[in-house]
Amino acid sequence: MRDLFEISGRTALVTGSTRGLGRTLARGIAEAGCRIVVHGRNVERSRAVAREIEDQCGVESMAVAFDVTVPDEVAAGVDQIESRWGPLDILVNNVGIQRRASFPEFKLGDWNDLIASNLTSAFLVSQRVVRGMLERHNGKIVNVGSVQCQLARPGITPYAATKGGIAMLTRGMCADLAGSGIQVNALAPGYFVTDMTQSLVDDADFSAWIEARTPARRWGRPEDLVGTLRFLVSDASVFVNGQIIYVDGGITAVA
């Protein structure tokens, strides 16, 4: 049974992995022996994190820098990876941004940025990476969603729309790809302490509301996601497909 969770020697691209949740997720599967492609927009930053993972986890890593919302850059970036290591075994679509405003005041430019970064990026990178997976009839894709795949809150309507889109993108990809031996699932964090949420963490009233609303009575920590990700990218999840896995301290389980 232990072999079901073995991922050593596999190659994974984690988009947006120079900071925040992405960096923790990349390191988490690197510690299990997975070769890691660190991705960001800044190549020097990506190289620094890749060196850190190599030094601390003892696995090979490489750095790439490209804009996940631009098709030509995505193609060139994946070409660079495949020229060195061949087709990817694992893709984690982690890139995401946040914008906050009431719905009547939300700017179209911010809406477009959210759609591009949070949803279109997962479509573009997956579409390019999956070509190699189809050739081998094997692969794991994990899209990073959110409790906003299911829940809504004031002030983040477009963000919630993108995460709802991630849920249905995941299910649609499953419908198209499961017969080819590719598993596509979504990892949906609850309220986690990250750079993106730091202003909310620092808001005493909001933090008190989160702790009261969440059955686990605390904010999530990035490392809380690693075990579920390891499951989703290993053979232990070979018959798990098209699922949205909430790692949220129970917040979506209660009214």
QUIDA-V311657 format. One record per residue. N is the residue number from 1. PSI is psi in radians with two decimals (NA if undefined). BURIAL is 1 if it has 9 or more other ideal C-beta (glycine too) atoms within 8 Angstrom, else 0. D_LAST is the distance of its C-alpha to the last C-alpha in Angstrom with 2 decimals. Layout:
n:N psi:PSI burial:BURIAL d_last:D_LAST
n:N psi:PSI burial:BURIAL d_last:D_LAST
This chain:
n:1 psi:-0.55 burial:0 d_last:36.53
n:2 psi:-0.57 burial:0 d_last:36.86
n:3 psi:-0.41 burial:0 d_last:38.52
n:4 psi:-0.47 burial:0 d_last:35.42
n:5 psi:0.11 burial:1 d_last:33.93
n:6 psi:2.16 burial:1 d_last:37.24
n:7 psi:0.16 burial:1 d_last:37.23
n:8 psi:2.46 burial:0 d_last:40.37
n:9 psi:-0.17 burial:0 d_last:42.77
n:10 psi:2.80 burial:1 d_last:40.30
n:11 psi:2.26 burial:1 d_last:40.06
n:12 psi:2.39 burial:1 d_last:36.86
n:13 psi:2.16 burial:1 d_last:36.31
n:14 psi:1.93 burial:1 d_last:33.33
n:15 psi:2.59 burial:1 d_last:33.25
n:16 psi:0.80 burial:1 d_last:32.65
n:17 psi:0.36 burial:1 d_last:33.46
n:18 psi:-0.14 burial:1 d_last:35.56
n:19 psi:2.99 burial:0 d_last:32.75
n:20 psi:-2.53 burial:1 d_last:29.09
n:21 psi:-0.69 burial:1 d_last:26.90
n:22 psi:-0.73 burial:1 d_last:29.66
n:23 psi:-0.73 burial:1 d_last:32.26
n:24 psi:-0.72 burial:1 d_last:30.23
n:25 psi:-0.74 burial:1 d_last:29.49
n:26 psi:-0.81 burial:1 d_last:33.19
n:27 psi:-0.65 burial:1 d_last:34.37
n:28 psi:-0.71 burial:1 d_last:32.00
n:29 psi:-0.38 burial:1 d_last:33.55
n:30 psi:-0.67 burial:1 d_last:36.97
n:31 psi:-0.35 burial:0 d_last:36.84
n:32 psi:0.13 burial:1 d_last:36.54
n:33 psi:0.18 burial:1 d_last:39.78
n:34 psi:2.36 burial:1 d_last:38.70
n:35 psi:2.40 burial:1 d_last:40.95
n:36 psi:2.34 burial:1 d_last:39.05
n:37 psi:1.95 burial:1 d_last:39.61
n:38 psi:2.26 burial:1 d_last:38.38
n:39 psi:2.48 burial:1 d_last:37.68
n:40 psi:-3.08 burial:1 d_last:37.57
n:41 psi:-0.43 burial:0 d_last:39.45
n:42 psi:2.02 burial:0 d_last:41.85
n:43 psi:-0.63 burial:1 d_last:44.16
n:44 psi:-0.71 burial:0 d_last:45.31
n:45 psi:-0.72 burial:1 d_last:41.81
n:46 psi:-0.72 burial:1 d_last:41.03
n:47 psi:-0.68 burial:1 d_last:44.27
n:48 psi:-0.77 burial:1 d_last:43.53
n:49 psi:-0.66 burial:1 d_last:40.18
n:50 psi:-0.74 burial:1 d_last:41.87
n:51 psi:-0.71 burial:1 d_last:44.63
n:52 psi:-0.76 burial:0 d_last:42.18
n:53 psi:-0.75 burial:1 d_last:40.44
n:54 psi:-0.82 burial:1 d_last:43.87
n:55 psi:-0.72 burial:0 d_last:45.09
n:56 psi:-0.44 burial:0 d_last:42.10
n:57 psi:-0.22 burial:1 d_last:41.01
n:58 psi:0.51 burial:0 d_last:44.42
n:59 psi:2.82 burial:1 d_last:43.57
n:60 psi:2.55 burial:0 d_last:45.00
n:61 psi:2.80 burial:1 d_last:43.21
n:62 psi:2.81 burial:1 d_last:44.12
n:63 psi:2.42 burial:1 d_last:43.03
n:64 psi:2.66 burial:1 d_last:42.60
n:65 psi:2.05 burial:1 d_last:41.93
n:66 psi:2.78 burial:1 d_last:41.09
n:67 psi:2.01 burial:0 d_last:38.93
n:68 psi:-0.10 burial:1 d_last:36.26
n:69 psi:0.02 burial:0 d_last:36.23
n:70 psi:1.96 burial:0 d_last:39.97
n:71 psi:-0.78 burial:0 d_last:41.06
n:72 psi:-0.66 burial:0 d_last:44.52
n:73 psi:-0.67 burial:1 d_last:43.26
n:74 psi:-0.83 burial:1 d_last:40.73
n:75 psi:-0.77 burial:1 d_last:43.58
n:76 psi:-0.70 burial:1 d_last:45.92
n:77 psi:-0.77 burial:1 d_last:43.44
n:78 psi:-0.63 burial:1 d_last:42.67
n:79 psi:-0.73 burial:0 d_last:46.41
n:80 psi:-0.75 burial:1 d_last:47.06
n:81 psi:-0.85 burial:1 d_last:44.73
n:82 psi:-0.50 burial:1 d_last:46.15
n:83 psi:-0.41 burial:0 d_last:49.71
n:84 psi:-0.78 burial:0 d_last:49.21
n:85 psi:-0.01 burial:1 d_last:46.85
n:86 psi:-3.03 burial:0 d_last:46.61
n:87 psi:2.55 burial:1 d_last:43.46
n:88 psi:2.55 burial:1 d_last:40.16
n:89 psi:-0.56 burial:1 d_last:38.34
n:90 psi:2.37 burial:1 d_last:34.98
n:91 psi:2.24 burial:1 d_last:33.40
n:92 psi:1.93 burial:1 d_last:30.34
n:93 psi:1.68 burial:1 d_last:29.45
n:94 psi:-0.31 burial:1 d_last:28.00
n:95 psi:2.36 burial:1 d_last:29.45
n:96 psi:2.63 burial:1 d_last:27.10
n:97 psi:2.96 burial:1 d_last:27.25
n:98 psi:2.53 burial:0 d_last:25.11
n:99 psi:2.44 burial:1 d_last:26.04
n:100 psi:2.28 burial:0 d_last:24.29
n:101 psi:2.73 burial:1 d_last:25.12
n:102 psi:2.66 burial:0 d_last:23.81
n:103 psi:-0.79 burial:0 d_last:24.01
n:104 psi:-0.40 burial:0 d_last:27.21
n:105 psi:0.02 burial:0 d_last:28.92
n:106 psi:2.30 burial:1 d_last:28.09
n:107 psi:2.48 burial:0 d_last:31.44
n:108 psi:-0.66 burial:0 d_last:32.44
n:109 psi:-0.69 burial:0 d_last:33.95
n:110 psi:-0.68 burial:1 d_last:30.71
n:111 psi:-0.84 burial:1 d_last:28.97
n:112 psi:-0.69 burial:0 d_last:31.85
n:113 psi:-0.74 burial:1 d_last:31.69
n:114 psi:-0.80 burial:1 d_last:28.02
n:115 psi:-0.77 burial:1 d_last:28.70
n:116 psi:-0.85 burial:1 d_last:31.81
n:117 psi:-0.69 burial:1 d_last:30.53
n:118 psi:-0.43 burial:1 d_last:27.06
n:119 psi:-0.94 burial:1 d_last:27.78
n:120 psi:-0.64 burial:1 d_last:31.51
n:121 psi:-0.77 burial:1 d_last:32.37
n:122 psi:-0.67 burial:1 d_last:30.48
n:123 psi:-0.86 burial:1 d_last:32.26
n:124 psi:-0.84 burial:1 d_last:35.65
n:125 psi:-0.73 burial:1 d_last:35.64
n:126 psi:-0.77 burial:1 d_last:34.30
n:127 psi:-0.68 burial:0 d_last:36.85
n:128 psi:-0.76 burial:1 d_last:39.68
n:129 psi:-0.61 burial:1 d_last:38.67
n:130 psi:-0.33 burial:1 d_last:38.02
n:131 psi:-0.80 burial:1 d_last:41.70
n:132 psi:-0.63 burial:1 d_last:42.75
n:133 psi:-0.67 burial:1 d_last:40.02
n:134 psi:-0.62 burial:1 d_last:41.19
n:135 psi:-0.58 burial:0 d_last:44.73
n:136 psi:-0.09 burial:1 d_last:43.71
n:137 psi:0.74 burial:0 d_last:41.15
n:138 psi:2.45 burial:0 d_last:38.78
n:139 psi:2.77 burial:1 d_last:36.17
n:140 psi:2.19 burial:1 d_last:32.69
n:141 psi:2.25 burial:1 d_last:30.68
n:142 psi:2.04 burial:1 d_last:27.41
n:143 psi:2.31 burial:1 d_last:25.77
n:144 psi:1.99 burial:1 d_last:23.60
n:145 psi:-2.35 burial:1 d_last:20.44
n:146 psi:2.88 burial:1 d_last:17.34
n:147 psi:-0.33 burial:1 d_last:13.57
n:148 psi:-0.03 burial:1 d_last:14.82
n:149 psi:-0.45 burial:1 d_last:15.89
n:150 psi:-0.56 burial:1 d_last:12.42
n:151 psi:2.65 burial:1 d_last:10.83
n:152 psi:2.68 burial:0 d_last:12.94
n:153 psi:2.66 burial:0 d_last:14.05
n:154 psi:2.52 burial:0 d_last:17.04
n:155 psi:-0.11 burial:0 d_last:20.37
n:156 psi:0.59 burial:1 d_last:19.99
n:157 psi:-0.84 burial:1 d_last:19.92
n:158 psi:-0.64 burial:1 d_last:22.90
n:159 psi:-0.82 burial:1 d_last:21.61
n:160 psi:-0.65 burial:1 d_last:18.41
n:161 psi:-0.71 burial:1 d_last:20.89
n:162 psi:-0.63 burial:1 d_last:22.96
n:163 psi:-0.58 burial:1 d_last:20.23
n:164 psi:-0.66 burial:1 d_last:19.22
n:165 psi:-0.69 burial:1 d_last:22.97
n:166 psi:-0.72 burial:1 d_last:23.13
n:167 psi:-0.81 burial:1 d_last:20.78
n:168 psi:-0.53 burial:0 d_last:23.12
n:169 psi:-0.77 burial:1 d_last:26.20
n:170 psi:-0.81 burial:1 d_last:25.32
n:171 psi:-0.69 burial:1 d_last:25.00
n:172 psi:-0.73 burial:0 d_last:28.14
n:173 psi:-0.68 burial:1 d_last:30.10
n:174 psi:-0.82 burial:1 d_last:29.24
n:175 psi:-0.66 burial:0 d_last:30.62
n:176 psi:-0.54 burial:0 d_last:33.79
n:177 psi:-0.31 burial:1 d_last:34.38
n:178 psi:-0.62 burial:1 d_last:33.17
n:179 psi:-0.20 burial:0 d_last:36.46
n:180 psi:0.24 burial:0 d_last:38.33
n:181 psi:0.34 burial:0 d_last:36.84
n:182 psi:2.25 burial:1 d_last:34.42
n:183 psi:2.27 burial:1 d_last:30.82
n:184 psi:2.06 burial:1 d_last:28.43
n:185 psi:2.95 burial:1 d_last:24.89
n:186 psi:2.39 burial:1 d_last:22.45
n:187 psi:2.05 burial:1 d_last:21.27
n:188 psi:1.70 burial:1 d_last:18.06
n:189 psi:2.67 burial:1 d_last:17.72
n:190 psi:-2.40 burial:1 d_last:14.87
n:191 psi:1.93 burial:1 d_last:16.19
n:192 psi:2.62 burial:1 d_last:19.72
n:193 psi:1.92 burial:1 d_last:22.75
n:194 psi:3.05 burial:1 d_last:25.26
n:195 psi:-0.67 burial:0 d_last:27.91
n:196 psi:-0.53 burial:0 d_last:25.67
n:197 psi:0.10 burial:1 d_last:22.98
n:198 psi:-0.66 burial:1 d_last:25.49
n:199 psi:-0.57 burial:0 d_last:25.45
n:200 psi:-0.69 burial:1 d_last:21.72
n:201 psi:-0.69 burial:1 d_last:22.33
n:202 psi:-0.24 burial:0 d_last:25.19
n:203 psi:1.86 burial:0 d_last:23.20
n:204 psi:-0.70 burial:0 d_last:22.55
n:205 psi:-0.75 burial:0 d_last:19.97
n:206 psi:-0.75 burial:0 d_last:17.95
n:207 psi:-0.69 burial:1 d_last:18.35
n:208 psi:-0.67 burial:0 d_last:17.23
n:209 psi:-0.75 burial:0 d_last:13.98
n:210 psi:-0.80 burial:1 d_last:13.49
n:211 psi:-0.57 burial:1 d_last:14.50
n:212 psi:-0.61 burial:0 d_last:12.20
n:213 psi:-0.48 burial:0 d_last:9.06
n:214 psi:2.16 burial:1 d_last:10.36
n:215 psi:-0.57 burial:0 d_last:10.72
n:216 psi:-0.19 burial:0 d_last:14.32
n:217 psi:0.59 burial:0 d_last:14.91
n:218 psi:2.88 burial:0 d_last:17.11
n:219 psi:2.67 burial:1 d_last:17.96
n:220 psi:2.67 burial:1 d_last:19.07
n:221 psi:2.49 burial:0 d_last:22.83
n:222 psi:-0.66 burial:1 d_last:24.69
n:223 psi:-0.30 burial:0 d_last:26.20
n:224 psi:-0.30 burial:1 d_last:22.84
n:225 psi:-0.30 burial:1 d_last:23.14
n:226 psi:-0.75 burial:1 d_last:26.68
n:227 psi:-0.75 burial:0 d_last:26.27
n:228 psi:-0.69 burial:1 d_last:24.00
n:229 psi:-0.77 burial:1 d_last:26.46
n:230 psi:-0.71 burial:1 d_last:29.38
n:231 psi:-0.83 burial:1 d_last:27.93
n:232 psi:-0.45 burial:1 d_last:27.42
n:233 psi:0.10 burial:1 d_last:30.97
n:234 psi:3.01 burial:1 d_last:32.69
n:235 psi:-0.20 burial:0 d_last:34.03
n:236 psi:-0.39 burial:0 d_last:31.35
n:237 psi:0.47 burial:1 d_last:29.11
n:238 psi:-0.43 burial:0 d_last:31.92
n:239 psi:0.33 burial:0 d_last:30.05
n:240 psi:2.07 burial:0 d_last:26.71
n:241 psi:2.37 burial:1 d_last:26.79
n:242 psi:0.39 burial:1 d_last:24.68
n:243 psi:2.59 burial:0 d_last:21.48
n:244 psi:1.92 burial:1 d_last:18.83
n:245 psi:1.94 burial:1 d_last:18.29
n:246 psi:2.19 burial:1 d_last:15.41
n:247 psi:1.53 burial:1 d_last:16.64
n:248 psi:0.24 burial:1 d_last:13.89
n:249 psi:0.22 burial:1 d_last:13.59
n:250 psi:0.09 burial:1 d_last:10.38
n:251 psi:-0.56 burial:1 d_last:8.31
n:252 psi:-0.05 burial:1 d_last:7.70
n:253 psi:-0.19 burial:0 d_last:6.99
n:254 psi:2.73 burial:0 d_last:3.77
n:255 psi:NA burial:0 d_last:0.00
